[in-house]
Amino acid sequence: MIQFLDHPRWRSGILSPLQTVDYRKLLGSNTLWWQALYMEVLVVGWLVLELTGSAWLVAIVGFCRSVPFLVCGNLSGLVADRFGRRATIIWMQGITFAAYGWIALLLITGRIAYWHLVVSALVLGTSWALDWPNRRAVVPDMVGKSRTVEAILLENLGQSVARTLGPFMAGWILAVAGSTGSFIALAAFSLIAFLLLLGLSKEPLARTVMPDKTPVFTQMRQGLSYVRHNQAILAIAITTALMNVFIFSYGNFLPIVAKDILQQGPMGMGILGAASGVGSFVGLYLVNLLRSRVGYGWIFMVGTFAECVALIFFAFSSNYALSFLMLAIAGLGQASFGIMQSSIVLMAAPDAMRGRAMGVIVLAIGIGPLGKLQGGALVEWLGAPMGIGLQAIVASVAMILVLIFLPGIRHFGNGEAEAG
């Protein structure tokens, strides 16, 4: 494997980040981390429906899973400055494993209650809010800023594998072993991811800037001010907020669509959930093909718009095959969103602002709880098709407005680095 990666063909290609041992371990851990996340969304939604039968209570758990982003998101870079990025992600992965293990134990002993899922969602959400931005921010430290896009592409390849296998495995394990077996599997994946992180090198990462001793709230204000004056990153932040408010909540209601609209059981739900992963593989190929020809900003915005439009058609479909196709197209757009969201921020922000800029992105993700509650209320009131479709229509219009009023995102092209 090492000799293969050392071949001159790969030293400057998409596989070049894999020459770094720590990055390979991080990539393996991240793939399992995403695998658990995509399984969790369906498993928890199905379990809540079994316990309560309420779409609104499914939304409440989703709200609790994402509300810590709003509270903790902008602190992620500050926590890493104090304790180190590697230490932060190791501790957060350990907490994730403990949360999954706790729910599995409650299911095994027959003591599970709805409030347990609410508490675990708050714990997992807090862990995620501190974990994800540091997993991304540590990448340039490991592989160098010049190979950041390649590294993010590889991580999104792993994420696409997880997005495909996660829902399929969730459906299969739910059908065979129920919610108990599903949470045991979640705990197992998280444990392996944790052990991979423990194997990271203890050597200090090279610093391009000294730790900032500025007071915490001053740093937060500086990060927000910097993003406000950088059109490319501001467009990423606004788009991220819009997607979390209007689009990403659909995953919580996929069990409802599969069960009530498409008349599917756990396996049918799992296969439907895997559709976006299938599409994301195509998206990864297209992004890698186009990134040397088309500006990164255009790839990000057009892909995101395509995801919104595909979800409009998905929302009003009662045909299983068409629903699968629309989710696959949404996955293609999600690949563009996922790759370019982090790549543009990490390349546009100077090293001193990188952690804080990623913190603002997590803060934008933190608006997602509003989307969970809003989505839950609309689905409960109007039904899943109208609730999901109406939000996707609003998001589509908003994407066009961002593209018009923040031209900096259109001008962020291939090879552009520190802007603003």
N, C-alpha and C positions, 0 to 999 in steps of 0.2 A: 504493500500500500504506500509506504513512504517513498520507495523508489519510483512508483508510478506518479506520485504527486510531484516528485523532483524533476520529472521530465520537462525539458524546456518548453514544450507545448503548453504546459499548465502553469508555468511560473507567472505568466501575465494574463491568464485566462480566467474564466468564471470559477474554476476550482482552486485558484491560487491561495485564497484564505485558508484552505484546508492544510496547507503546509505548517500552519501554527497549531501546535498540539492543544493548547488551551482552547482555541476556537473550536476544534473538533469536539472537545468535551462539552463546551457550552452549546454547540449545535445539537448534539445528542440529547442533552438535558432539555433544551428548548422544545425539541420535537415531541418529547414525551409530555412536557408541560402543556403544550397545545393539545396533544391527544386527550389528556385528562379534561381539559377545559371544554372541548367539543363534545365529549361524552357527557360531562356534567350537565350541560344545558338541557339535553334531552332527558337524561335520567331524572334530574330534579323536577322538571316539568311534568314528567309522567308520574312520578311519585306523589307530587302535590295533587295532581288530578285524582289519583287513587285515594288519597287521604281526604280530600275536600270536594272534588268535583267542580271547583270554581276557577274560572279564568282570571278573575280579579286577584285571588290569592296566589296564583302562579306569577302574576305581575308584581305582587308585593315582594315575593322572594327575589325576583329579578331586580327590583328596586334596591333591596338590601344588599344584593351582590355588587351593585354599581355605585351606591351612594358614597362609599369610602373614597372613591376616586375624587369626588368634589372636595372632600375634607383633606385628604392626604396627598393628592396628586402633585400639588405644587411644592410639597415638602420632600419629594423623592430625591431630587438632586441635593438638597441640603443634608438629608440623612446620609447619603453616599459620601458627601464631603467630610462628614464627621467620622463615619465608620468604615468607609471604603466600599466601592461598588461590588467587589466580589463577596465581601462579608455580608453585605445587605441581601444579595440574591440568595446566598446559601441559607441565611436565617429565614427568609421569607418562604423558600421552598420547604424547609423543615416544618414551618407552621402550616403550610398547605397540606403536607402529608398527615400531620396530626389531625387536621379538621376532617379530612376524608376518613381517616381511621376511626375517629370518634363516631361519625354517623354510621359507619359499617358496624361498629360494636353495638350501637343502639338498635340497629335492624336485626342483628343476630340474636340479641336478647329480647326482642319484641317490645321494646320500650320507646320506639320512635314516635314523636309527636310533631305536629306542624311547627311549633315554636323552635324545635331543634334545628330545623332547616333554615329558619330565619336567622338564628344565631350563627350557624355555620356560614351562611351567605355573607354576613357582616365580616366575619373573620377572613374568609377567602377573598372578599373584595378589598379589605385593607391590605392583605398580603400582596394581591395583584397590583394595587396602586403604587406600592413601594418597590415592587419587583420588576415589572415590565419595563419602565423607562430606564432602569439601570442595566437590564439585560441588553437593551439597545445601545445605551450610552457607552458601555464598556467595549463595544465592538471596535471602534476606531483605535482604542488603546491597545487592543490585541493584534489587529491586522494592519493598522495604519490607515490614515484617512483616504489614501489613494485607492485602497481596495474595499472601501466601505460599501459601495453599491453591490459589488460581487458578493460580499459577505451577507448583506441583507437579502439578496436574491437567493442564496443558498438557504438562509433561514426560512424564507417564504416557500422554498421547495419543501422543506421539512414540515412547515405549517400546512401546506397543501396536502401532503401525505396524511397528516393528522386530521385535517378537515374532511378527508375522504373516509379514512378508516375509523375515526372517532364516532361519528353518528352510526355507521354500519355496525361497529362493535357494540355500541350502546343498545341498538335495537336487538341484536342477536343475543347479547347477555341478558337483557331484560326478558326476552322470550324464553331463554333456557334456565336462567338462574334468578330471575327477578331483580328487584331493587337491591337486595342484599348482595348478590353476586356482583352487581354493577359497582357498588361502592367498594367492595373488596378489590376489584380490578382498578378502580381509581386510586386507591391507596397504594397498590402495587406499582403502578406507573409513576406515582409521585415519589415513592421510595427510591426507585432506580434513578430518577432524575436528580434526587438529592445526593445520592452516592456519586454520581458523575460530577456534580459541582464540588463535592469534597475533594475530588482528585485534581482540581485546578492548582496550578503552580502557586506557591506562596511568595514567589519573588515579587517585589513591588513593581507596579506598572509605571512606565515612564511618564513623568509629568511634563506637560507643556506650560502649565501655569501653577503657581503656588496656591495652596488652600486659601479661600477668601474668609477673612475674619470679620467681615461686615455683619451687623446684626441680621437675624433671620428674616424679619419682615422687610427690612431694607432690600435684601437680596431678592425677595419675592417681588417687590415693586419694580426693581431693576429688570427682572426677567420679563414681567408683563410689559414694561415700557419698551424694552428691546423688541419684543415680538410685535408690538403695536406699530413700530416704525419700520419693520421689515415686511414688505408686502407678500413675499413668497411664504414666509413662515406664518404670517397672519392668515393668509388664505388657507393654509393647511389646518390651522387651529379652528377657524370658523367652519370649514368643511367637516372636520372631525366632530365638532359639536353638533352640526346638523345631522350627520349620519347617525350619531348616537341618540339623538332625540327622535328622529323620524324613521330610521331604517333598521338599525341593529336589533331593536326589540322584537322583530318578527321571529327570531330564533326561539324565543321563549314560548311563542304561540304555535310553533310547528307541530307539537303533539296534538293541539286542538284541531288544526287544519287536517292533519293526517287522519285523526280519529273521526271527526264530525263531518268534514267536507268531502274527503277522499275515501272514507270508509276503509281505512287501513289499520292493521294491528301494529305491534312493535317492530316487526321486520320491515313492513312497508314504510313505516316512519323512519327507520334507520337508513334504508336505501334512499329515501327522499332527502334526508339530511346530508347524505354523502354527495348529493348532486353538486353542491357548490364547490366541494373539493375537486371533483372531476373537472369542473370549469376552470378552477384556479390553475390546474396544470397547463391548460391551454393559455391562460393568462400569463403565466410565468414565461412560457416560450415566446409569446408575442412581445412582452416587455423587454426581454433580452434581445430580441430581434430588432425592436424599434428604438432602443435607448441610444443608439449611435446615430440615428437618423432624425428623431423627433425629440423636442425638448421635454425634460422631465415633468415640467408643470402641465403640459398638454396631456401627457400619458396619465398623470394623476387625475386631472379633471374629467377627461373624456371617459376613462374607465369608471370613475365614481358615478358619473351621469348614467352610463350604461347599466350599472347595478340598480340604480333607482328605477329606471324605465322597466327593466326586467321584472322587478318586484311588483310593478303595477299589473303586468300581465299575469304574474303568478297569483296575485291576490284574487283575481276574478276568474281563475281557472277552476273548473270542476273535473278536469281530465288529468289523470295521474301522469301520463307521458308528457303532456304540455307543462304541467307543474314542474316535473323533473328538469325539462329543458330550460325553463325560465330560471330555475335556481342555479343551473349550470352556467348560464350567461351571467347571472348575478355573481357567481364565484369568479368568473373571468374578470369582471370589473373589480371585485374585491382584491384580486391579486395586484392589480394596478394601484389601488388605494394603499394596500399594506406595504408594498415595496417602496413606493415613492413618498409615502407619508414620512417615514423615518429617514430615508435617504436624503430628501431635500432639507429636512431640518438639520441633520447631522453635518451636511455639507455647507449649508448656508450660514450656520452659526459659528462664530469663532470659538476656539477651544474654551475660553474663559466663560462663555455663555451656554455651552452645549447642554450641560446638565439642567440648567434653569429653563432653557428653551424646551427640552423634553418634558420638564415638569409642567410647563404651560399646556403642552399637548395632552398630558394626563388630566390636567384641570378641565380641558375641553371634553375629554372622555367622561369626566365626572359629571357633566350635565346629563349624561345618560339616564340617571334615575328618573328625571322628568319624563323621558321617553318611555321608560318602563311603566310608569303610572298612567301616562297619557295613552299609551298603547293598550294597556289593560282596560282602562275605562272605555275606550272606543270599541274594543273587541267585545266587551261585556254589553255595551249599549247597542252597537250597530251590527255586531257579528264580525267574525274574523275577516271575511273578504273585504267589506267596506272599511273596517278599522285599519287593516294593513294597507289597502289600496289608497285610501285618502292620504295617509302619511307619506307614501311613496310619491304621490303627485306633488305634494308640497315640497318635498326634498328635491325633486327634479327641477322645479321652477327656481328654487334657491340656488342650485348649482350654477344655473345660467347667470344669475345675478352676481354671484361671486366672481365668475369668469369675466364679467363686464366691468365691475367696479374695482377689482384688484388686479390690474394688468401685470403686476410684478410676477404673478404665478405663471402667466403665459410666457414671460421672458426668461424664466429660469430654465436654462438649456443644458445640454450635455457638457459635462466638465466644469460647470460653474461651481465655485466654492464659496468662500466667505463673501457674502453679499450684505450690504448694509451694516 
